């Protein structure tokens, strides 16, 4: 079953991470890295925006596999 998780912060800020679960087992989904992540690692998390949740949970989730256009920004909270 597909699921999503949000950071430990009280407010997710609109970003979620795609995952799958079966019973008590849970795995975060990864995909090929975008240009920002490629120098660091050969995989990256499937980061979802709030407006993509329905597609991930109920619809055409394969359309979300290409995350090359997702801008990843590091910020200090």
N, C-alpha and C positions, 0 to 999 in steps of 0.2 A: 504494500500500500504506500502511496506517495504521501509525503508530509513536508512541513516546513518548520524551521526553527528560527528563532530570533535571538539576538545577543542578550547578554545578561542585564543590559541597561533597562531601566523602566520603560523607556521609549525606544522603539526599534529604529526610528528615523526613516522608516520606509524600506529598509533593506532586509531581505530574508535569505536563508541558505536552504537549498533544496535537499531533501533527504528521502529515504525510503525506510519503512519499518515493517517488521513481521513479528508479532507478539512483543517480546521484550528486547528484540534486536533492532538496532538502529544504525544506519550508515549515512554519512553525508555524501552527496553526489559531487563528483569532480568531472572536469572536461579539459580539453586542450587549453593551454594558457593563452591569454591575450598578449599584446605587445608589452604591457607593463610587467606581467608576471614571468614571461618567457626567460629573461635573464636570471631569474631567481629560482624557478622550479619548472618542471615539465608538465605539471597539472595545476589546476586551480579549482576552487569551489564554484559550484553553480550558484551565483548570486542572483537573487530575484528581486524585482521591484514589486511593490504592492499590486500594481495593475497587471502583473503577470501571474499572480497566485491562482486565479481560476484556470488558466491554461495549464499550469503545472499540476494542480490537484484534480481537475476534471476534464481537461481537453487535450489539445495537441502539444503534449509535453516535449516531444522530439524537436519541435520548432525552437525550443529554448536551449538546445545543446550548444549552439554557437554563441559564445559569450565574448567574442572579439571586440564588440563595441561597448562593453560594459567598462565604464571608467572607475577604476579603483583608486581611492584617495586615502592616504594615511593621515590621521589627525589625532592630536592629543586631546583627550576629554578632560 
